[in-house]
Amino acid sequence: MMADESWRVARLPLGARLLGKVMGLGYRLTGLHRYDDFRLERVHGAPFLVIPSVSNPKLLRSGEFFAANINSRLVHHEAAVLDMGTGSGVCAVFAAHYAQRVVAVDINPAAVRCAAINTLLNNLDHKIDVRQGDLFAPLNGERFDLVLFNPPFWRGAPRDHRDQAWRSSDAAERFAADLAAHLKPGGAALVLLSTFGDCGAFLREFRNHGFEISVHAERRFVNERLTLFRVVPATRVVPATRLVPAAGSPA
């Protein structure tokens, strides 16, 4: 299934939005809204310590959904993988089960510490290199077979480190502009977008920079739809050149 400019970024039906608010109230009554704290979670059986100001991959659903789609069909054993905006390191850890090496990047210093802890918890610190930096800045021209990105969905200036996981004024433009320079030949990116926020901006920027987009996986919740997009450089079709025979040669 191909993605197009009319991707479903419209608001969910009123009933779903109201039910989402009820669910939010339930989270508050049960204490689940206090995810911005030290918590030990299990994502598909793997342990993850989540510390303050780092997004929780279990409670916020997107990290757990993304990790569920990382497997040996997607990541070959010699692959170099980049996990952009790694957060707790959940995608880096799952990718490292299959890849030769993984680089995990986050702008939030707490996320870098958190991801490093989780590489140790999962005995994968020998395969995962965790770095602090803004998007591709700490990569020094490195190229990857696969780039994973669970980006900030909302447009605007982040208020603090925690808010950087949710909000950015230009992440779509800068990520799309620099992606091709960090992909190996035949490489691809998987980008997770949600019905929350200005996600259409990412799709427009990918097309503006010559990428093809297709839907890799999708999951619907009561108040949200998550879609994992596969982004690859567009294939250029070189027109055939008609050879004109030289004078005196047979046609």
TORDRENNU-301935 format. One line per 5 residues: number of its first residue (from 1); their letters; for each residue x, y, z of C-alpha. Coordinates in steps of 0.1 Angstrom, whole numbers. Each point is the difference from the previous one (the first is absolute). Layout:
<atoms>
NUM> a> X,Y,Z  ...
</atoms>
This chain:
<atoms>
1> mmade> 0,0,0  14,33,-11  -2,32,22  -12,32,-17  -5,36,10
6> swrva> -35,-7,12  14,-23,28  -25,-2,28  11,29,22  -35,12,6
11> rlplg> -13,0,36  -16,-32,13  -38,-2,4  -15,19,29  -9,-33,18
16> arllg> 36,-11,-1  13,33,13  -25,0,29  9,-36,8  37,10,-1
21> kvmgl> -8,27,27  -17,-26,21  30,-23,-3  22,29,10  -21,5,31
26> gyrlt> 4,-36,8  38,3,-3  -1,28,26  -22,-20,24  23,-30,-2
31> glhry> 33,20,0  10,-10,-35  3,36,-10  31,3,22  21,-16,-27
36> ddfrl> 26,27,4  17,-19,28  23,-29,6  -18,-31,-13  11,-35,-9
41> ervhg> -20,-12,-30  0,-31,-21  -4,4,-38  -6,-33,-18  17,-17,29
46> apflv> 31,22,1  8,22,31  2,38,-4  7,25,27  -17,33,-8
51> ipsvs> 13,31,19  -16,35,4  -2,21,-32  2,-31,-23  -30,-12,-19
56> npkll> -14,-33,12  -2,-25,-29  -26,-21,18  -25,26,13  3,22,-31
61> rsgef> -5,-30,-23  21,13,-30  33,-15,12  -15,-34,7  -18,0,-34
66> faani> 32,10,-18  20,-27,18  -26,-26,-10  8,6,-37  38,-5,3
71> nsrlv> 10,-35,-10  24,-20,-21  -19,7,-32  6,37,5  35,-1,14
76> hheaa> 26,-23,-15  29,-13,21  26,23,-17  -21,32,3  10,33,14
81> vldmg> -30,16,17  -6,35,12  -27,5,27  -7,38,-2  -17,15,31
86> tgsgv> 7,-32,19  -17,10,33  1,-30,23  20,-19,-27  -29,-24,-7
91> cavfa> 4,-1,-38  38,-1,3  -2,-31,23  -24,-19,-23  20,9,-31
96> ahyaq> 33,-12,17  -14,-35,2  4,-2,-37  24,27,-12  37,0,0
101> rvvav> 1,34,16  -24,27,12  6,37,6  -26,16,23  -3,38,1
106> dinpa> -21,24,21  2,37,8  -12,-5,36  29,-8,23  -23,-20,23
111> avrca> -11,-21,-30  36,-8,-8  6,-11,36  -32,-20,0  8,-18,-34
116> aintl> 35,-8,12  -15,-16,32  -24,-21,-21  28,-13,-23  16,-13,31
121> lnnld> -32,-15,14  -5,-19,-32  37,-10,-4  3,18,-33  24,28,9
126> hkidv> 27,-16,-22  -22,6,-31  -16,34,8  18,33,-1  -21,27,18
131> rqgdl> 8,36,-9  -14,34,10  -8,25,-28  -26,17,-21  -12,-23,-28
136> fapln> 29,-9,-23  25,24,16  21,-26,19  3,-24,-29  29,15,-20
141> gerfd> -12,-12,-34  -7,-36,11  -24,-19,-22  -25,-27,10  -20,-28,-15
146> lvlfn> -30,9,21  -10,32,18  -28,-2,27  -17,32,11  -29,5,24
151> ppfwr> -1,38,-3  -16,28,19  -36,2,-14  -9,36,10  13,32,-17
156> gaprd> 14,26,23  29,9,23  6,-26,28  -3,14,35  26,-23,15
161> hrdqa> 19,-33,-6  -30,-21,6  -20,20,-25  26,-6,-27  -14,-35,-4
166> wrssd> -34,16,-9  6,33,-17  24,16,-25  -2,30,-23  20,-16,-28
171> aaerf> 8,-37,5  -19,-10,-31  19,24,-23  34,-8,14  -4,-37,2
176> aadla> -13,-3,-36  28,23,-12  28,-20,15  -14,-36,-2  14,-9,-35
181> ahlkp> 35,9,10  -1,-26,28  -15,-29,-19  21,-27,-16  -9,-11,-35
186> ggaal> -33,-19,3  -5,14,35  -34,11,14  -16,18,29  -29,-10,21
191> vllst> -18,30,15  -29,-3,25  -28,26,-3  -32,4,19  -34,16,-5
196> fgdcg> 11,24,27  19,31,-11  12,13,-34  11,-32,-15  -9,10,-35
201> aflre> 30,23,1  24,-30,0  -16,-16,-30  1,33,-19  37,5,8
206> frnhg> 9,-36,-10  -16,6,-34  16,34,-3  34,-17,4  -6,-28,-25
211> feisv> -11,-29,22  -26,-27,-7  -23,-9,29  -20,-31,7  -18,-13,30
216> haerr> 19,-27,19  -23,-6,29  -30,16,17  -18,-3,33  -33,16,11
221> fvner> -7,8,36  -32,15,14  13,36,-2  30,-3,-23  13,-16,-31
226> ltlfr> 37,-8,-4  15,-6,-34  36,-12,-7  11,14,-34  28,-14,-21
231> vvpat> 20,29,-16  25,-7,-29  17,22,-25  -21,1,-32  12,-22,-28
236> rvvpa> 11,21,-30  -11,-13,-33  27,7,-26  -17,4,-34  13,-23,-27
241> trlvp> 23,16,-25  -7,-8,-36  33,-7,-19  2,17,-34  20,-21,-24
246> aagsp> 30,17,-16  -1,9,-36  5,-30,-23  -8,-25,28  -30,-23,-3
251> a> -30,12,19
</atoms>
